[in-house]
Amino acid sequence: MGTGRVTGRARRAGLGQWVGVLSLMLMPTLAIPAAGLRADDTRAAGAVRPLDMHAVVLNGSVVGSGFVITDGVAVTNRHVLKGLRPGARVQLLASGVTHGVAVATVLALSPRMDLAVLGVRPGFLPVVPDARAPALPGGTVVAAGVDARDGPGGPRYAAPGEIIDAAAEIAAFGPGLIVRLPLGRPGFSGGPLFDAEGRLVGMVTALRSGGGAVAPAAASGRTAAGAETEAYALDAGAVRAEVARLLGAFRGWR
């Protein structure tokens, strides 16, 4: 991941203790059976079903997560698209009841934060709620992601959590927040993080467990999940602002 300026709680933690939440397993493209879904009844108070807003992102052997931030525009972490340039294509697998599949085009890779912007067919996924909610310590959140240790067909999770630090920043990732996320798994990178009102507050980007270093499951054979697992998520407002900057006058942006 490299090194960078670290502020807030993240400064005390140290960048070396965070790893991107993706899987490097070489797996075939699979259809997603309904039986693979886990915790899909977990909803934020605003009746948002997190997994209906989630897609698995496939970049060759890399399995990550993504979501649609405005119709026709999806986002994920830049590290999920490692090795790709604008114009390249990746496959998206919807985790909701439709189990739809789409081919997305890489539109932009941010030089400022761990963010990538994808063009996808309109209507592929519901757009995440657009309200900008203030993130506060102690607030309840729900993250949507895939357990990529089993490849793209791994179980999906709507994982509940709690905000620990709402004003952290790791320069290598971007401004964000730290969340206690016991069900965090490799594969959550790029997935949406909702508050208790069903509003987008962040994009899950990295994990650590027990205050120590965490290795990707594909490399170590171990899970990062546990009571002490914490996630670093990019701030939703910063993500929206950077998408707008990258796309400029793109018609789908609002």
N, C-alpha and C positions, 0 to 999 in steps of 0.2 A: 504494500500500500504506500510505501514511502513515508517520509516524515513531513511535519508541518507545524504551524503555530497552533497551540492548543489553549483554549481558554475555559473558564468556568470549571465545573466538576471534571470535564474531560481533561483539563490540564493536570489535575491531581491523578487521574487514572493513567495517563500516558498513552500516546497513540499506538505504541507497540502492543497494547493489550486488546486492540480492536481488530477484527478481521471482517472482510466482506462476507455477507451471508448468502453465499452461492455455493453450488455444487459443481465439481469438475468431472463428473462421471460421464462416461461415454455410454449413452443409452439410445435405443431406437425411438422414433416418434411414436407415441401411443395415443389411442383414444382414451378418454378419461371416464371410467365407469362411475356411476353414482355411488357405488359402495366405497369408493376411494375418498369420499368427502368425510371430514371430521369436524365436529363442533359447528356445523353449519346452521344451527339454531341460535348461535350466539349473535345477538343484535345489539346495536347501540340503541339508546332510548328513542332516537328519532325513527325507528323502524327500518333503518338501513340494514340490509343483509350484506355484511362485508364481502362474502365470497361471490356475490353477484357482481361486485365491482372489481373482481380480481381476475388476472390472466397469468398463466405460466408463460414465460418468455424463453424460447429455445434459440440458443446461438451455438450451433454445433454441439459440443460436449458440455456446454455451460447451461445450467438451468437456473433461472431467476424468476422474478415476479414483475408485474407491471399493472397499470390501470389507465383508464381514459380520463384525462383532465378536462377536455372539452371535445365535443363530437368530432371525430376524425383525427384526434391527436392523443396519442398515448405517451406515457413516460415510464422510464425505468432508471436504474443506476447505470452510469457510464461503464462501470467495471463489468456489468453483465454482458455488455457488447464488446468486450475486449477483442481487439484485432479487427474490428469493423470500422468502416468509414461511411460518411453520408452517401446514400444511394444503395447501400447494401440492404439485404432483406433478411428478416427473421420471422419465425413462426410464433403466433400467439394462440394459446389454448384457453378458452373461457372456462372458469371454474364454477360458474353458476349453473342453473338448471338447463340452459341451452347446450352446454358443452360445445359451443361453436369453435371453429378454427378460422384463423385469418393470417394472411401474409402481410407483414408490416414493413414499411420502408424507413430506414434510418434517415431522419431529416437533419438532425444536428446533434453534436456532442459538445457539452459545455466545457470550456477551459477553466471555469471559475469554481465549479462544484461537481460532485459525483452524480451527474445527471445526463440522461440522453433522451431525445425527443423522437418519437416515431409517428409516421403517418399510417393510419389504419382506416379501413372502410367505415363510413358513418353507420352508427347503430350497432356496431359490433358488441359493445358493452354499454351499460348505463354510465352516464357521466357522474363522477364523484360530486357530492354536494359542494356547491361553489362558495358557501358562506365561509368567511375567514374567522375562525374561532380563536380566541386567545388561549394559549396553552398555559396551564397553571400547575405548579407542583402539587401532587396529591390527586390530580384529576384522573378519572378512569378513561382508559383507551382500549381499542380493539384493533389488532393488526391482522391483515389477511395475508396468508402465504402458503407455500407448498413445502412439504418435507422432501427436499430434493435428493436425499440419500437413496431413495428408490427411483430416481430419475423423474421424468416429466409426468409419469403416472402415479407419483407418490401422493399420499393423503394431503388434502387441503385442511388448513386450520384457520378458524376465526379465533385468534388468541387474545384473551383479555390481559390487560396490564395496567400499570400505574405510572404516571409521570413522576420522575425523581428530580430532574433539572430541566426547566423550560427555556433556559438561555445559555446553552452550551455551544461551543464552536470548536471543531477540528478542521484546520485549514485544508487538509487533504480531502475532506468530504464536503464541507460547507457548513453554514449555520444550522443549528438543529436543537434537538432535545434528547434527553436520556430517559429511557423508560424501563421499568422492571417488567420483563416479559418471559415468564417461566416456560412458555411453550414455543419460544423462538427456535427456529430450525434453520440449517443451511437451506437456502432456496427462498428465504423471505426477502432477499435484496430486491429493492424496487417496488415492494408491495405497499399498499395504502395503510395509513394509521388514522383511525377515526376517534373522535372524542365521544363522550356520553350522549351527545345530541346528534350523532351521526354525521358530523362535519369533518372534513379532512383537516388533520393537524400536522401530518408529516408523511415522509416516505422512509420506510425501514431501510437501513443502509449497512449496518455492521452489528456484530454481537460480541459480547464477552461473557465469561461465566466465572462467578466467584471472585471477581476482582482481578483475575489472572488472565493469561493469554489463552486464546481459543484457536484451535486449528480447524480448517475446513474438514467436515466429516469424511470426504472422499480421500483426504490425505492421511488422516489419523485413525479413521475407523471409530471415532468417538463422537458422541452427540454433544452439542453445546447446550442442550436444554437442561433446565433444573431451576430450583427455587431462586437461585442467585443470578440467573441469566438476565443480562441487561442488553437493551438494544439502543443503538444510536440512530436517530431518524432525522432526515433533513426537514427543516421547517417548511410547512406548506406554503406560507406566504413567499418565502424565498424561492421555492420551486416555481410557483406561478409567475413571479417577476422574471425569473431567468428564462422560462419558456417564452414569455412575451418578448423579451429582449432578443432571443435567438431567432424567433420566427418573424419578428417585426410586424408587418402588415398582413400576416397570414389570415385569410378570411375566416377560418374556423375558430380563431381566438376571440374570446369575449371577456 
